[in-house]
Amino acid sequence: MPADRLYYNDAYIQTFTARVTQRSIIDGKPAVALDRSAFYPEGGGQSGDRGALNDVQVLDTQADEAGEIWHILAAPLDADEVQGQLDWARRFDFMQQHHGQHLLSAACEQQFDARTVAVHLGSEICTVDLAHPGFTAEQIAAIEDATNQMIWANAPIHARFVTPEELSTLTLRKLPQAYERIRIVSAGDFDHSPCGGTHPNRTGEVGSVVIRRWERYKNGVRVEFVCGGRAIGDYRWKNQILQGVSAELSVGLVEIAPAVQRLRAAEQTQRKALERAQERLIDYDAQDLIAAAPKLGGVPVVVQSYDDRTLDSVRLLAKRIAELSGVALLGLRADKAQLVFNRPAGVAADMGALLKAAAAIVGGRGGGKPEAAQGGGPDRERLDQALQTALAELRTALDS
Ligand SMILES: [Zn+2]
């Protein structure tokens, strides 16, 4: 016979004695069934309880199809009589989240006719999925307020098994599944729903509910929330973050948003100024290089390799040299040897062909159009040799 579920009548039982009725191995771990248990098995979106049987750790609690409760253990348990001890802090946290979810779902339904279609109560994140096209921030605040009003009403919570006759007199938030016995959890007179889970004695113990965020999900809305101790924890870390940002910016909490906006605007202005300065520098560079460059067939040819530029700046420089009517055969020793060739319009040389020949020297490949080409290879040591090869090809092209 499956274990007597002690939490049905009293969700506050933290310790109990029981007799081992069955032993098994579940997912490679020893597991026992008892004649009675206060451990809640995973279900209804809520995790299974943890704790200990004698001095053996209970890692998880699961129910099988026959309704038997399996306590999954960290080590084998030999005793036949056991003392059970729940991880009460964890369980009470789940009771707060779980009943908070009941009330949140009730508020969503009462206020916006938004039915709960799925629930997830994780050890950090809790969500309800609602059948609703979408909420505004004001509507979310209204749901949060209505839920907290139900919590602060501190109404008694009753969980009981009901007869079909009594069931027919109740307005339920959701339909019960076809269990043999139907357990109804009522919060005051404002929410009745079928549930086999663990609940506090009064709604006030949920403490408070906070909706952290919401998003479109499938055809509805997923709402992420925290209750009770978790709401305090959520407030605490967010407050710490804001205090840190406030100190870093040397402004009060309410001034953080405008201060960040000012910073971003200043950063954008500086970035634009820097870009303009870089363009001017490249322009000066290009002019200097062309002035000093030897000429082939009347065209200045800049052959130059770099170690300390970015590839982008080498590209811009080559482009600028070509705009100023010079041929650029530039190289960069970065993580590999990079080659960037540009020529002005009207010069009868194919940069793509030059680059192909030069890239082969550094053990790589590359190509491009007659007026501009780029490529490279792994052999950084032969970069200058590659540039000289390109220069020789250029000379041949321009002489012919
Ligand atoms: Zn419940």
Boltz pocket constraint, residues with backbone or C-beta under 6 A from the ligand:
constraints:
  - pocket:
      binder: B
      contacts: [[A, 98], [A, 99], [A, 102], [A, 185], [A, 194], [A, 195], [A, 196], [A, 197], [A, 198], [A, 199]]
      max_distance: 6.0
